[in-house]
């Protein structure tokens, strides 16, 4: 331990390890269990500087104690937190590998759990790989990472009370952090997620074509179209694709629709969701496409504008909404690849006001995929990847396949919970429990596993320690 009154720089030979790591211990909230923190660090060759003491009141004074010529890594950590035995070695192993690459990271973060007053561990957080949008709403890195910063970075935050969070945010914006998928930090507290209460705003919304496939069930379509008509959006085209309806009431309803507001396309033959949407997309005039199931009930007039704002981003491909069952539980909050060796809806059956898994169901974030029950994407990007796969995925997994192809091009899928709708799931078509439907689904599942390896892949926004058998983000047993 470096004594508070010693006016010298850290001698990295004390750590007897390369690369050098120095801990910046924040004692602003008190020094409870400080000895535990220092012991866990010193046992692994890490020297500590106590920030908030008379000798080192701010980061400015701490910066003067560090030998920057050694290119050190820093570990901002709170008093009372403990680094797991072997945690520093795990960090150094990652550093050794990344130093050989062209894109050297400036932050490496690890998983963490909490300590109760008796020192017992609980509430583990098995974290996603770097998710910049999620980080905007949930700081899951500060207090559980090492980072590279300059003396100027530290000096710029001298006197700032939340210097650790600001230092991490400052560095994370430069190079994408790397995730060490290992339980390294045992903490007394961690930052809480900040659920956004306002939607992203834009006064320059592009034109959008809403595509709604339908067959019979006029009651469902009517509810859906009433919600679309009440939607606040400046330039919206609506295409309804009728897949061989034969119900007189439905046919009469379609015939009575105002052609100035709705285009009705007839698409005869066997149901092929991909072909139906591709056909309508080829005739769409909007800059954005919105794929919308006829069993969607719209409860927020701003849903489309909220999704369109995100769909215009350079780094975003398909945008999905938060979909609820009629009883209010979550039906879709993004898609996790690999669940069930296929793809599952994240956080299914969680109530929106529950904590869930660190409030992930309530936070905007990048995801591996989103459902096409309500999906917005730039028309140009939709066709750049070939649209929906009509041959391999006529009914199931076509949205997952589309999202993964968009991801490959650098257009990542995006989950936007501030757009919330009700999904009467599969009410129109049923659940394909007949032998023909079951055989078709088995073929689509096999295609998904063959093309994307979903029977073995680990979703980067999930975690190896989370169960592949559950959509609820539960720890594997």
C-alpha positions, -999 to 999 in steps of 0.1 A, spaced: 0 0 0 13 35 -9 12 57 22 -8 88 19 21 111 28 47 97 4 53 122 -23 68 98 -49 58 81 -81 47 46 -82 76 21 -87 62 -5 -110 88 -29 -99 68 -33 -67 41 -51 -87 67 -74 -103 44 -79 -133 39 -66 -168 19 -48 -179 17 -25 -149 -17 -19 -133 -25 7 -108 -57 9 -89 -74 42 -83 -95 36 -52 -124 60 -47 -129 66 -9 -153 95 -13 -181 73 0 -161 62 31 -134 37 38 -155 8 49 -137 -25 40 -109 -5 25 -84 -30 38 -102 -58 20 -99 -39 -12 -62 -32 -8 -54 -68 2 -72 -82 -28 -51 -60 -50 -17 -62 -33 -20 -100 -33 -20 -98 -71 8 -73 -75 -13 -42 -80 -4 -9 -63 -32 14 -51 -36 51 -50 -63 64 -26 -83 92 -43 -100 116 -18 -73 117 8 -53 147 20 -23 136 0 -43 128 -31 -75 148 -30 -82 146 -68 -70 129 -99 -47 158 -106 -24 148 -77 -28 111 -86 -16 118 -121 17 131 -108 24 98 -89 21 77 -120 50 68 -143 33 73 -177 64 61 -196 54 26 -185 21 29 -204 2 17 -174 -34 3 -171 -56 20 -145 -83 3 -125 -109 27 -110 -124 9 -81 -146 18 -51 -135 13 -15 -149 -21 -3 -149 -38 -36 -127 -69 -40 -109 -83 -71 -112 -120 -73 -80 -140 -70 -67 -146 -105 -87 -116 -118 -56 -95 -125 -39 -124 -143 -71 -128 -164 -69 -91 -173 -32 -94 -182 -39 -124 -204 -63 -104 -224 -39 -74 -226 -12 -97 -239 -34 -110 -267 -48 -76 -277 -14 -59 -278 -6 -81 -307 -36 -68 -328 -39 -37 -348 -69 -24 -328 -56 -23 -292 -85 -16 -267 -84 11 -241 -109 -6 -218 -113 -42 -207 -143 -49 -185 -153 -80 -166 -184 -95 -150 -193 -87 -114 -215 -96 -85 -224 -79 -52 -213 -84 -16 -238 -83 13 -228 -70 47 -214 -104 57 -193 -105 26 -215 -131 8 -218 -128 -29 -251 -124 -47 -268 -109 -78 -242 -118 -104 -242 -97 -136 -231 -118 -166 -227 -89 -190 -231 -86 -228 -202 -78 -251 -197 -41 -258 -231 -25 -265 -227 12 -270 -264 20 -270 -270 0 -238 -241 18 -221 -259 51 -228 -286 40 -204 -267 15 -181 -231 20 -171 -222 -17 -167 -184 -10 -170 -174 15 -143 -160 -1 -112 -153 -34 -131 -127 -26 -156 -91 -16 -164 -84 11 -188 -57 31 -205 -58 69 -200 -34 98 -202 -23 122 -175 -43 148 -193 -74 126 -190 -70 124 -152 -61 161 -148 -92 171 -168 -114 153 -142 -97 168 -111 -124 178 -86 -152 160 -104 -172 139 -80 -181 111 -104 -147 110 -120 -147 72 -124 -178 72 -145 -167 102 -166 -133 86 -171 -148 54 -184 -172 73 -207 -144 94 -220 -122 64 -229 -151 42 -241 -159 67 -268 -125 62 -284 -121 25 -290 -147 -2 -284 -141 -19 -250 -134 -56 -248 -154 -79 -225 -135 -104 -202 -163 -130 -197 -152 -139 -162 -164 -130 -127 -136 -107 -115 -152 -80 -94 -171 -84 -61 -187 -51 -53 -205 -33 -26 -227 -14 -51 -230 -8 -88 -246 19 -110 -283 15 -117 -298 14 -152 -316 47 -162 -348 38 -180 -355 66 -205 -388 84 -201 -387 103 -233 -385 92 -269 -359 102 -294 -371 132 -315 -367 142 -351 -384 168 -372 -371 153 -405 -388 120 -408 -384 100 -440 -414 85 -459 -423 51 -448 -443 22 -463 -462 1 -438 -467 -35 -452 -494 -56 -435 -500 -92 -447 -534 -106 -440 -558 -135 -446 -594 -134 -433 -598 -123 -397 -612 -88 -406 -615 -80 -369 -578 -82 -364 -570 -62 -395 -596 -36 -385 -579 -31 -351 -545 -29 -367 -556 -3 -393 -574 18 -368 -541 21 -349 -522 29 -380 -547 56 -390 -542 72 -355 -504 71 -358 -487 104 -358 -464 103 -389 -461 129 -417 -456 107 -448 -469 72 -446 -480 47 -473 -500 17 -463 -499 -16 -484 -522 -45 -474 -512 -78 -489 -542 -102 -490 -531 -138 -491 -562 -155 -506 -589 -144 -481 -621 -163 -487 -642 -150 -457 -670 -128 -471 -668 -103 -442 -630 -98 -448 -635 -95 -485 -662 -68 -480 -640 -50 -455 -610 -49 -480 -633 -38 -508 -646 -9 -487 -611 5 -478 -604 40 -492 -580 34 -521 -566 69 -516 -553 57 -482 -547 20 -486 -532 -1 -514 -545 -37 -514 -524 -62 -532 -537 -97 -539 -512 -125 -533 -527 -159 -540 -512 -193 -532 -497 -209 -501 -487 -186 -473 -451 -175 -476 -444 -146 -453 -411 -138 -470 -425 -137 -505 -455 -116 -494 -434 -89 -479 -408 -90 -506 -435 -85 -532 -450 -55 -513 -415 -40 -507 -408 -41 -544 -438 -18 -550 -432 4 -519 -425 40 -524 -413 48 -489 -376 54 -479 -383 32 -449 -402 -1 -448 -423 -11 -418 -432 -48 -417 -463 -51 -395 -484 -81 -386 -521 -78 -388 -524 -90 -352 -506 -59 -339 -527 -36 -318 -513 0 -317 -515 18 -283 -491 47 -288 -495 71 -318 -457 79 -317 -445 43 -321 -435 47 -358 -417 80 -354 -398 66 -325 -386 36 -346 -379 57 -377 -355 79 -358 -334 49 -349 -337 34 -384 -320 64 -399 -287 59 -380 -257 49 -400 -249 19 -377 -285 5 -374 -302 -20 -396 -336 -35 -384 -354 -17 -356 -378 -37 -334 -404 -26 -309 -413 -38 -274 -443 -61 -280 -466 -71 -252 -491 -99 -248 -527 -88 -242 -522 -95 -205 -494 -69 -204 -463 -92 -202 -434 -89 -226 -437 -110 -257 -407 -95 -275 -378 -74 -263 -353 -83 -290 -341 -117 -302 -313 -138 -286 -295 -161 -310 -288 -196 -297 -317 -199 -273 -333 -232 -279 -304 -238 -303 -323 -214 -326 -335 -179 -316 -357 -168 -288 -375 -136 -277 -356 -119 -250 -373 -114 -216 -405 -131 -226 -432 -131 -199 -415 -103 -179 -439 -75 -168 -427 -41 -181 -424 -26 -146 -404 -56 -132 -366 -53 -128 -361 -84 -150 -325 -89 -158 -310 -55 -149 -339 -38 -167 -327 -49 -200 -362 -53 -214 -368 -15 -207 -335 -2 -222 -328 8 -259 -299 -14 -271 -283 -32 -299 -294 -68 -303 -286 -98 -326 -320 -96 -342 -356 -83 -338 -390 -97 -348 -406 -88 -381 -440 -86 -363 -431 -49 -361 -399 -41 -378 -386 -9 -395 -356 -8 -419 -343 14 -446 -357 1 -479 -323 5 -496 -307 -17 -469 -335 -43 -471 -328 -49 -507 -290 -45 -504 -290 -78 -485 -316 -95 -507 -348 -90 -487 -364 -119 -469 -353 -154 -478 -383 -169 -495 -368 -204 -501 -353 -213 -467 -375 -193 -445 -411 -190 -459 -427 -186 -425 -403 -189 -395 -369 -173 -388 -370 -151 -419 -367 -120 -397 -337 -135 -378 -320 -144 -411 -326 -108 -424 -312 -92 -393 -281 -113 -393 -274 -105 -429 -279 -68 -421 -255 -72 -391 -228 -86 -414 -229 -53 -434 -224 -32 -403 -261 -24 -398 -268 -38 -364 -303 -47 -351 -318 -23 -326 -344 -29 -299 -364 2 -291 -387 -3 -260 -400 33 -262 -422 20 -291 -446 -4 -274 -474 -23 -290 -496 -53 -283 -491 -85 -302 -519 -110 -304 -493 -136 -313 -502 -161 -341 -539 -154 -337 -543 -150 -374 -523 -181 -386 -522 -204 -356 -491 -223 -343 -484 -248 -371 -491 -278 -350 -504 -299 -379 -479 -324 -395 -473 -303 -426 -467 -272 -405 -444 -291 -381 -424 -305 -410 -420 -271 -425 -409 -256 -392 -383 -284 -388 -369 -276 -422 -366 -239 -413 -349 -247 -380 -324 -269 -398 -317 -241 -423 -312 -216 -395 -287 -239 -378 -269 -247 -410 -266 -211 -422 -259 -194 -389 -248 -221 -365 -274 -213 -339 -271 -247 -323 -236 -237 -311 -232 -199 -314 -232 -177 -283 -250 -144 -288 -226 -115 -281 -253 -97 -263 -261 -127 -241 -235 -147 -221 -221 -182 -219 -232 -185 -182 -269 -177 -191 -291 -206 -200 -297 -214 -236 -330 -230 -226 -346 -199 -213 -356 -166 -228 -356 -150 -193 -318 -144 -189 -314 -169 -161 -281 -184 -149 -274 -219 -161 -276 -245 -135 
